[in-house]
Amino acid sequence: MSTSNRPERVGQEIQAAIANILTRGELKDPRIGYITLTGVKVSPDLKTARVFYSMIGTEEQRKDTQKGLEAAKGFIRREVTEAVNLRVSPEIFFSFDESLERGDRIERLLREVKEKEGW
């Protein structure tokens, strides 16, 4: 059975299309602050796309950003469908990517241990 990398390629195109929307400032919702898209995972049938993003801010700001992205989902889906030539418009879900935060925390902990141990 061969595995196709089409979902991965479509994910990259979706990520580029959403990044373009964000950089052009087309989302006017003040709840959506400065976010970084960290990846897009598309289902094998290309019907759903999970967009991962990260941002710097408080937990409340993250929740507000999530609400703003959810509110703009229809607009983003329509724009992505125009930008990426697909038969079926994928349903888009937004998820906060905590991996950068976890990596930063691990790095701080290692630095603390290094300072305490005198490495």
Secondary structure in CASP SS format (residue, H / E / C, confidence):
PFRMAT SS
TARGET T0000
AUTHOR 0000-0000-0000
METHOD secondary structure of the structure
MODEL  1
M C 1.00
S C 1.00
T C 1.00
S C 1.00
N C 1.00
R H 1.00
P H 1.00
E H 1.00
R H 1.00
V H 1.00
G H 1.00
Q H 1.00
E H 1.00
I H 1.00
Q H 1.00
A H 1.00
A H 1.00
I H 1.00
A H 1.00
N H 1.00
I H 1.00
L H 1.00
T H 1.00
R C 1.00
G C 1.00
E C 1.00
L C 1.00
K C 1.00
D C 1.00
P C 1.00
R C 1.00
I C 1.00
G C 1.00
Y C 1.00
I C 1.00
T E 1.00
L E 1.00
T E 1.00
G E 1.00
V E 1.00
K E 1.00
V E 1.00
S C 1.00
P C 1.00
D C 1.00
L C 1.00
K C 1.00
T E 1.00
A E 1.00
R E 1.00
V E 1.00
F E 1.00
Y E 1.00
S E 1.00
M C 1.00
I C 1.00
G C 1.00
T C 1.00
E H 1.00
E H 1.00
Q H 1.00
R H 1.00
K H 1.00
D H 1.00
T H 1.00
Q H 1.00
K H 1.00
G H 1.00
L H 1.00
E H 1.00
A H 1.00
A C 1.00
K H 1.00
G H 1.00
F H 1.00
I H 1.00
R H 1.00
R H 1.00
E H 1.00
V H 1.00
T H 1.00
E H 1.00
A H 1.00
V C 1.00
N C 1.00
L C 1.00
R C 1.00
V C 1.00
S C 1.00
P C 1.00
E E 1.00
I E 1.00
F E 1.00
F E 1.00
S E 1.00
F E 1.00
D C 1.00
E C 1.00
S H 1.00
L H 1.00
E H 1.00
R H 1.00
G H 1.00
D H 1.00
R H 1.00
I H 1.00
E H 1.00
R H 1.00
L H 1.00
L H 1.00
R H 1.00
E H 1.00
V H 1.00
K H 1.00
E H 1.00
K H 1.00
E H 1.00
G C 1.00
W C 1.00
END
